[in-house]
């Protein structure tokens, strides 16, 4: 449900403006209406600071984390000091990493030639002998280089040979000339160890920043959010009577009106409270409880309803749960999902890798999805890919067992019961959407403008109900024919002649000519759209079937590995196949069972229900924590 809201207009003397805003923020229930009011230096600075904090928090997530707490102690008091300190550490680390990379490259060049005494090389140069370093393919090394330049191999690496020459002049030979660094290998190794020690020390400091300074940044983020909110209020306040008065427009929940009036009566501000009017951009606050509240996040994913729309959450919640359970279609998987939901509700699911963070706070919804999946999976007769009727775990000839057997193996006119059920559910879902659309737009625009819409509702919903009554034996074939003729006649009149009453009243001749053409065009769109929408619900059957077949395949593979002898040696890999296979199938099925039911609600249902989702959330001016 959508909370009833009221508009409040406030006039405040500029001398009391700041104190009044503090009191208003302490009350924490007034949503300040935003306007196209430009920007301010204060607002831009707060936004820039928010971006800085956001980037730094992401950087903090990448700070080194040790098995033990860092022995370093960081004594910083402000977010600016923390950020500057951390940036300095990161800059130092980047420079040391660059030096370490260069040292490592020098080592890679030097190691093939071994340890050389640079002093000896310098003495040779002093008496007129140059020592040069080369590498080439071992097959390309020539004896004449040894004869002419005293070329001496000093190392090999695969097919590459490394050698040195001694000569008065630089040799002219067909080999790669290598320039060794000035330091010896031992000096380079010492330099590398020193750089690694310095980087390790910087990592300990960065680890300490991550462990000790996050509360400082978190507090700064909250303070900055409050600053942004306050600056927005300043921007959305208008000067009245010069600069003497400030006008603030806002919205309050109807159930908070008494509290707001009490606060305003205690101040010197002038105020007016009124009901929303047509065209008002009213913020949306949900007022759901129990089952529906769990699914508000799904509605918010698409968009908040407008104030003159209905909250779709209860219907979306019910059908999303049903669709999810059908797509999963396995009682064993349902039990695992339910257990995970209970773990999340108790705060113990955070230890699960990836999923713990992704699904945090969804415990109650996950539990409901798990319960529904368990029930539907049981009715479909599937438990971890095993058909419980075929396996003899339940008698499929009587009672509940016969129902389960029919749902898993039965056919209607040659088609699987599950596929027919998916189509029937889709028809009901679409019909419900059409009824809601007709009722909603009748409420908003009046009955005259929606005669054609009600004609389609009568034709489709009435036709479906009549067919169901006939199949149930409540109507004879003759009675059904008469009812369908009546429904068709009334619907045709509404769709083809009364689709635009205003046009018909203004010019009857034009209306009689144009309205049927408009009705035909509407018929084409309705027929093509509805057919595609209804066929979309086959995906419920297809996903259920695919998950069950994949689970059964893993069972078959495990059984083949285990064999008939039941060897302990073969039992271990078989169990591994069972566990890993079903976990994989559970995860893949859960992804599909989330995406596709969401699509059926967001596309097929919302389109036919006329849901726009262009509202905006109620965001009261309050102290952020």
C-alpha positions in Angstrom: 0.0 0.0 0.0 1.0 3.6 -0.5 1.0 5.9 2.5 -1.3 8.9 2.3 0.7 12.1 2.0 -0.1 15.8 2.6 1.5 18.9 1.2 3.0 21.4 3.7 4.1 24.9 2.8 6.4 26.7 5.2 7.3 30.4 5.5 10.2 31.1 7.8 12.0 34.4 8.8 15.5 34.4 7.4 17.0 35.1 10.9 15.4 31.9 12.2 16.0 29.9 9.1 19.1 27.8 10.2 17.6 27.1 13.7 14.3 26.1 12.0 16.1 23.7 9.7 17.8 22.0 12.6 14.4 21.5 14.3 13.0 20.2 11.1 15.8 17.8 10.6 15.5 16.5 14.2 11.8 15.8 13.5 12.9 13.8 10.5 9.6 13.4 8.6 9.3 16.2 6.1 10.3 15.4 2.5 11.5 18.6 0.9 10.2 19.0 -2.6 13.1 19.4 -5.1 13.0 22.1 -7.7 15.1 23.2 -10.7 17.1 25.6 -8.6 20.7 25.5 -10.0 23.6 24.8 -7.7 25.8 26.4 -5.1 29.5 26.3 -4.1 28.6 24.5 -0.9 26.6 21.8 -2.7 29.3 21.3 -5.4 32.0 20.9 -2.7 29.9 18.4 -0.8 29.3 16.4 -4.0 33.1 16.4 -4.8 33.8 15.3 -1.2 31.3 12.5 -1.6 33.0 11.3 -4.7 36.4 11.4 -3.0 35.1 9.4 0.0 33.5 6.9 -2.4 36.7 6.3 -4.3 38.8 6.1 -1.2 36.4 3.5 0.3 36.8 1.4 -2.8 40.6 1.8 -2.5 40.5 0.7 1.1 38.8 -2.5 0.1 42.0 -3.3 -1.9 44.4 -2.4 1.0 46.6 -5.4 2.1 45.0 -7.7 4.7 47.2 -9.9 6.9 46.4 -13.0 8.8 47.1 -11.0 12.0 46.4 -7.4 12.9 49.0 -4.9 11.8 51.5 -4.0 14.6 51.4 -0.4 13.3 49.4 2.3 15.1 47.9 5.1 13.1 47.1 8.3 15.0 44.9 10.3 12.7 41.8 12.2 13.6 40.2 13.5 10.3 39.2 11.9 7.0 41.4 14.4 5.2 44.5 13.3 7.2 43.6 9.6 6.6 43.2 10.1 2.8 46.4 12.2 2.5 48.4 9.7 4.6 47.1 6.7 2.6 47.8 8.4 -0.7 51.4 9.2 0.4 51.9 5.5 1.3 50.5 4.4 -2.0 52.7 6.8 -3.9 55.7 5.6 -2.0 54.8 2.0 -2.7 54.3 2.7 -6.4 57.7 4.3 -6.7 59.3 1.4 -4.8 57.5 -1.1 -7.0 58.9 0.7 -10.0 62.4 0.4 -8.6 61.9 -3.2 -7.6 60.7 -4.0 -11.2 63.9 -2.3 -12.6 66.1 -4.2 -10.2 64.4 -7.5 -11.1 65.0 -6.8 -14.7 68.7 -6.0 -14.0 69.0 -9.3 -12.1 67.5 -11.3 -15.0 70.1 -9.7 -17.3 73.0 -10.3 -15.0 72.3 -13.9 -13.6 73.2 -15.8 -16.9 76.7 -14.2 -16.7 77.3 -15.0 -13.1 79.0 -12.9 -10.4 81.6 -10.4 -11.8 84.0 -8.3 -9.9 83.4 -4.9 -11.3 86.8 -3.7 -10.1 88.6 -6.3 -12.2 86.6 -5.3 -15.2 87.7 -1.7 -14.7 91.3 -2.8 -14.4 91.1 -4.6 -17.7 89.7 -1.5 -19.3 92.5 0.5 -17.8 95.1 -1.6 -19.7 93.2 -1.5 -23.0 91.0 -4.6 -22.9 87.2 -4.2 -23.2 85.0 -6.9 -21.7 81.7 -7.3 -23.7 78.8 -9.5 -23.0 76.7 -11.3 -25.7 74.0 -13.9 -26.2 73.1 -16.0 -29.2 71.7 -19.3 -30.3 74.0 -22.1 -29.3 74.2 -23.4 -32.9 75.2 -19.9 -34.1 78.3 -19.6 -31.8 81.5 -19.5 -34.0 84.9 -20.7 -33.0 86.5 -17.7 -34.8 85.0 -15.5 -32.1 87.0 -17.4 -29.5 90.1 -17.2 -31.7 89.8 -13.5 -32.4 88.2 -12.1 -29.3 88.7 -14.7 -26.7 84.9 -15.4 -26.6 84.2 -17.6 -23.6 80.8 -19.1 -22.9 79.7 -18.5 -19.2 76.2 -19.9 -19.2 73.3 -21.4 -21.1 69.5 -21.2 -20.9 67.9 -23.7 -23.2 69.1 -23.1 -26.7 70.7 -19.7 -25.8 74.3 -19.4 -24.9 75.8 -16.4 -23.0 79.5 -15.5 -23.5 82.0 -12.7 -22.9 84.8 -11.4 -25.1 88.1 -9.7 -24.3 89.5 -7.3 -27.0 91.2 -4.0 -27.5 88.3 -2.9 -29.7 84.6 -3.8 -29.6 84.1 -7.0 -31.6 82.1 -7.1 -34.8 80.2 -10.3 -34.3 76.6 -11.4 -35.2 75.2 -11.8 -31.7 73.1 -9.7 -29.3 75.2 -7.3 -27.3 74.1 -7.1 -23.7 74.8 -4.1 -21.4 75.1 -5.3 -17.8 74.0 -3.0 -14.9 76.7 -1.3 -12.9 76.0 -3.3 -9.8 77.0 -6.9 -9.3 74.5 -9.7 -8.7 75.0 -9.7 -5.0 74.5 -5.9 -4.9 71.3 -6.2 -6.9 70.0 -9.0 -4.7 70.7 -6.9 -1.6 68.9 -3.9 -3.3 65.9 -6.2 -4.1 65.7 -7.4 -0.5 65.8 -3.9 0.8 63.1 -2.7 -1.6 60.9 -5.7 -0.7 61.3 -4.9 3.0 60.3 -1.3 2.5 57.2 -2.3 0.5 56.3 -4.8 3.2 56.6 -2.1 5.8 54.3 0.2 3.7 51.8 -2.7 3.4 51.7 -3.0 7.1 50.9 0.7 7.3 48.2 0.4 4.7 46.8 -2.6 6.5 46.7 -0.5 9.7 44.9 2.3 7.9 42.3 -0.2 6.7 41.9 -1.7 10.2 41.9 1.4 12.3 40.7 4.4 10.1 37.6 3.1 8.5 35.4 4.5 11.3 36.8 7.9 10.6 35.9 7.7 7.0 32.5 6.2 7.7 31.7 9.1 10.1 32.9 11.6 7.4 30.7 10.0 4.8 27.6 10.4 7.1 28.5 14.0 7.9 28.9 14.7 4.2 25.5 13.1 3.4 24.0 15.5 5.9 25.8 18.4 4.4 24.6 17.5 0.9 21.0 17.1 2.2 21.2 20.5 4.0 22.6 22.2 0.9 19.8 20.7 -1.1 17.2 22.2 1.3 18.9 25.6 0.9 18.8 25.2 -2.9 15.1 24.2 -2.8 14.1 27.1 -0.5 12.8 30.3 -2.2 13.3 33.8 -1.1 10.0 35.7 -0.5 9.5 39.4 0.2 13.1 40.1 -0.8 15.3 38.1 1.5 13.1 38.5 4.6 11.3 35.1 4.3 12.2 31.7 3.1 9.5 29.4 1.5 9.9 25.7 1.8 7.6 23.2 0.2 7.4 19.6 1.4 5.4 16.5 2.0 4.6 14.6 5.2 2.9 11.3 5.8 -0.7 11.7 6.9 -0.1 9.8 10.1 2.7 12.2 11.1 0.6 15.4 10.6 -0.1 15.9 14.3 3.7 15.7 15.2 4.6 18.1 12.4 1.9 20.6 13.4 3.0 20.4 17.1 6.5 21.3 16.1 5.4 24.1 13.7 3.0 25.6 16.3 5.9 25.8 18.7 7.9 27.9 16.1 7.2 31.3 14.6 6.9 29.8 11.1 3.7 30.2 9.0 2.5 27.0 7.5 -0.3 25.4 5.5 -1.2 21.7 5.2 -3.4 20.5 2.3 -4.3 17.4 0.4 -2.4 16.5 -2.8 -3.8 17.9 -6.0 -3.7 16.8 -9.6 -0.3 17.3 -11.1 1.5 17.3 -7.7 4.8 15.3 -7.7 4.0 13.4 -4.5 6.8 11.2 -3.0 6.0 7.5 -2.4 6.3 5.8 0.9 5.3 2.1 1.1 3.1 0.9 3.9 3.2 -2.9 3.6 3.6 -5.5 6.3 4.4 -9.2 6.5 4.5 -10.9 3.2 4.3 -7.9 0.9 7.0 -5.9 2.7 9.6 -8.6 1.8 9.1 -7.9 -1.9 9.2 -4.1 -1.9 12.8 -4.3 -3.1 11.5 -5.9 -6.3 9.1 -3.1 -7.0 11.8 -0.6 -6.3 14.1 -2.3 -8.8 11.5 -1.4 -11.6 10.4 2.0 -10.2 8.1 3.5 -7.6 4.4 3.8 -8.5 2.9 7.2 -9.1 0.8 8.5 -6.2 -2.4 7.9 -8.2 -1.4 4.3 -9.0 -1.8 1.2 -6.8 1.1 -0.4 -5.1 1.8 -3.5 -7.2 4.0 -5.2 -4.5 1.4 -7.6 -3.1 0.6 -9.1 -6.5 4.2 -9.0 -7.7 5.3 -10.7 -4.5 2.7 -13.5 -4.8 3.4 -14.3 -8.5 7.1 -13.9 -8.2 7.1 -16.5 -5.4 4.9 -18.8 -7.4 6.9 -18.5 -10.6 10.2 -18.9 -8.7 9.0 -22.1 -7.1 7.8 -23.5 -10.5 11.1 -22.7 -12.2 13.0 -24.4 -9.4 10.5 -27.3 -9.2 12.6 -29.4 -6.8 11.6 -30.0 -3.1 15.2 -30.8 -2.2 16.5 -27.5 -3.6 13.6 -25.7 -1.8 14.8 -27.1 1.5 18.3 -25.8 0.9 17.1 -22.4 -0.1 14.9 -22.2 3.0 17.8 -23.1 5.2 19.9 -20.5 3.6 17.2 -17.9 4.2 16.9 -18.9 7.9 20.7 -18.5 8.2 20.5 -15.0 6.7 17.8 -14.0 9.0 19.9 -15.1 12.0 23.0 -13.3 10.6 25.0 -16.5 9.9 24.9 -16.4 6.1 27.6 -13.8 5.9 30.2 -16.5 6.0 29.0 -18.0 2.7 31.4 -16.7 0.0 30.0 -14.1 -2.4 26.3 -15.0 -1.7 26.7 -13.7 1.9 27.2 -10.2 0.7 25.0 -10.3 -2.4 21.9 -11.6 -0.6 22.4 -10.0 2.8 19.1 -8.7 4.2 17.0 -10.9 1.9 16.6 -13.7 4.4 12.8 -13.5 4.9 12.2 -13.4 1.2 14.6 -16.3 0.5 12.9 -18.3 3.2 9.5 -17.7 1.7 10.9 -18.7 -1.8 12.4 -21.8 -0.2 9.1 -22.9 1.4 7.2 -22.3 -1.8 9.8 -24.2 -3.8 9.5 -27.1 -1.4 5.7 -27.3 -1.6 5.6 -26.9 -5.4 8.6 -29.3 -5.9 6.8 -31.9 -3.8 3.6 -31.5 -5.8 5.7 -32.0 -9.0 7.2 -35.1 -7.4 10.9 -34.0 -7.7 13.5 -34.3 -4.9 17.1 -33.6 -5.9 16.4 -34.7 -9.4 14.7 -37.9 -8.3 11.1 -38.5 -9.1 9.6 -39.7 -5.8 6.8 -41.6 -7.5 9.0 -43.5 -9.9 11.5 -44.2 -7.2 8.7 -45.8 -5.1 9.1 -43.3 -2.2 5.4 -42.5 -2.4 2.4 -44.5 -3.6 1.3 -42.9 -6.9 -2.1 -44.7 -7.1 -4.0 -43.0 -4.3 -4.4 -39.9 -2.2 -1.8 -37.2 -2.5 0.4 -39.6 -4.4 -2.0 -39.8 -7.3 -2.0 -36.0 -7.5 1.8 -35.9 -7.6 1.8 -38.7 -10.2 -0.7 -36.8 -12.4 1.3 -33.6 -12.1 4.6 -35.2 -13.0 3.3 -37.6 -15.7 -0.2 -36.6 -16.7 -1.3 -35.1 -20.0 -4.2 -32.9 -21.2 -5.1 -33.4 -24.8 -1.7 -34.8 -25.5 0.2 -32.0 -23.7 2.1 -32.1 -20.4 0.0 -31.1 -17.4 2.8 -28.8 -16.3 2.9 -27.0 -19.6 -0.9 -26.5 -19.7 -0.7 -25.3 -16.1 2.0 -22.8 -17.0 -0.2 -21.4 -19.8 -3.3 -21.3 -17.5 -1.3 -19.4 -14.9 -0.2 -17.0 -17.6 -3.7 -16.4 -18.8 -4.9 -15.7 -15.3 -1.9 -13.3 -14.7 -2.7 -11.4 -17.9 -6.4 -11.2 -17.2 -5.7 -9.9 -13.7 -3.4 -7.2 -15.2 -6.1 -6.2 -17.6 -8.7 -5.9 -14.8 -6.4 -3.8 -12.7 -5.5 -1.6 -15.7 -9.2 -1.0 -16.4 -10.0 -0.2 -12.8 -7.0 2.1 -12.4 -7.5 4.2 -15.5 -11.3 4.4 -14.8 -10.4 5.8 -11.4 -7.9 8.3 -12.9 -9.7 9.3 -16.1 -13.4 8.3 -15.7 -15.5 5.4 -17.2 -16.2 7.1 -20.5 -12.6 7.1 -21.6 -12.2 3.4 -20.7 -15.2 1.8 -22.3 -13.0 0.1 -24.9 -10.7 -1.2 -22.1 -13.6 -2.6 -20.2 -14.8 -4.2 -23.5 -11.5 -6.1 -23.8 -11.8 -7.1 -20.1 -15.3 -8.4 -20.7 -14.3 -10.3 -23.8 -11.1 -11.9 -22.5 -11.9 -12.4 -18.8 -15.5 -13.2 -19.5 -14.5 -15.6 -22.2 -12.0 -17.4 -19.9 -14.5 -17.6 -17.0 -17.2 -19.0 -19.4 -14.8 -21.6 -20.8 -13.8 -22.7 -17.3 -17.5 -23.0 -16.2 -18.2 -25.1 -19.3 -15.2 -27.4 -18.6 -16.3 -27.7 -15.0 -19.8 -28.8 -16.1 -21.5 -25.8 -14.7 -22.7 -24.6 -18.2 -24.1 -26.7 -21.0 -22.8 -26.2 -24.5 -25.9 -24.3 -25.6 -25.7 -22.0 -22.5 -22.0 -21.4 -23.2 -22.7 -20.5 -26.8 -25.4 -18.0 -25.7 -23.2 -16.4 -23.1 -20.2 -16.1 -25.5 -22.5 -14.5 -28.1 -23.7 -12.0 -25.6 -20.2 -11.2 -24.3 -18.9 -10.9 -27.9 -21.8 -8.5 -28.9 -21.3 -6.2 -25.9 -17.5 -6.3 -26.2 -17.7 -5.5 -30.0 -19.9 -2.5 -29.3 -17.5 -1.2 -26.7 -14.3 -1.9 -28.7 -15.4 -0.8 -32.2 -18.0 1.9 -31.6 -17.6 3.3 -28.1 -13.7 3.4 -28.0 -13.9 7.2 -28.3 -17.2 8.6 -26.9 -15.9 12.2 -27.3 -15.4 11.8 -31.0 -18.8 10.1 -31.4 -20.6 12.9 -29.5 -18.8 15.7 -31.3 -19.4 14.3 -34.8 -21.5 11.1 -35.0 -20.7 10.5 -38.7 -17.0 10.9 -38.2 -17.2 8.8 -35.0 -19.1 6.0 -36.8 -16.5 5.9 -39.6 -13.2 6.3 -37.6 -14.0 4.4 -34.3 -14.3 1.0 -36.0 -11.0 1.6 -37.7 -9.4 2.5 -34.4 -10.9 -0.6 -32.9 -9.5 -2.8 -35.6 -6.0 -1.3 -35.1 -6.4 -1.9 -31.3 -7.6 -5.5 -32.1 -4.4 -6.2 -34.1 -2.2 -4.8 -31.3 -4.1 -6.7 -28.6 -4.1 -10.0 -30.5 -0.4 -10.0 -31.4 0.7 -8.7 -28.0 -1.4 -11.0 -25.9 -0.4 -14.1 -27.9 3.3 -13.4 -27.4 2.7 -12.5 -23.7 0.8 -15.7 -22.9 3.4 -17.9 -24.7 6.1 -16.3 -22.6 4.8 -18.2 -19.6 5.9 -21.5 -21.2 9.3 -20.6 -19.9 8.0 -21.6 -16.4 7.5 -25.2 -17.7 10.8 -25.2 -19.7 13.0 -24.1 -16.8 11.3 -26.5 -14.5 11.9 -29.3 -17.0 15.5 -28.3 -17.7 16.4 -28.2 -14.0 14.8 -31.5 -13.3 16.5 -33.2 -16.3 19.9 -31.8 -15.3 19.5 -32.9 -11.7 18.5 -36.4 -13.0 21.5 -36.5 -15.2 23.9 -35.8 -12.3 22.1 -38.6 -10.4 22.6 -40.9 -13.3 26.3 -40.1 -13.6 26.8 -40.6 -9.9 24.9 -44.0 -10.0 27.1 -45.1 -13.0 30.3 -44.3 -11.1 29.0 -45.9 -7.9 27.9 -49.1 -9.7 25.8 -51.9 -8.3 28.5 -53.3 -6.0 28.5 -50.2 -3.7 32.3 -50.1 -3.3 33.5 -47.6 -0.7 36.3 -46.5 -3.1 33.7 -45.7 -5.8 31.2 -44.2 -3.4 33.4 -41.2 -2.6 33.6 -39.9 -6.3 30.0 -40.7 -6.7 29.0 -38.6 -3.7 31.3 -35.8 -5.1 29.4 -35.9 -8.3 26.0 -35.8 -6.5 27.1 -32.8 -4.3 28.9 -30.7 -6.9 26.4 -31.5 -9.6 23.4 -30.6 -7.6 25.0 -27.4 -6.2 25.8 -26.3 -9.7 22.3 -27.1 -10.8 20.9 -25.3 -7.8 22.9 -22.1 -8.5 22.1 -22.1 -12.2 18.4 -22.8 -11.6 18.2 -20.1 -8.9 19.6 -17.5 -11.3 17.1 -18.5 -14.0 14.3 -18.7 -11.4 15.1 -15.1 -10.4 15.5 -13.5 -13.8 12.6 -15.0 -15.7 9.8 -14.6 -13.1 11.1 -11.0 -12.7 10.7 -10.5 -16.4 7.2 -12.0 -16.4 6.2 -9.5 -13.8 8.1 -6.5 -15.1 7.2 -7.0 -18.8 4.1 -9.1 -19.3 2.3 -8.1 -16.2 3.3 -4.4 -15.9 2.7 -3.7 -19.6 -0.8 -5.1 -19.5 -1.6 -3.5 -16.1 -0.5 -0.1 -17.4 2.0 0.3 -14.6 4.5 3.1 -15.3 6.7 3.1 -12.2 7.8 6.7 -12.6 7.3 7.8 -9.0 10.1 8.8 -6.6 10.8 7.7 -3.1 9.9 9.5 0.1 13.2 10.8 1.5 12.6 12.8 4.7 15.0 15.6 5.8 16.6 13.9 8.7 20.0 13.3 10.4 21.7 10.6 8.6 23.4 7.9 10.7 
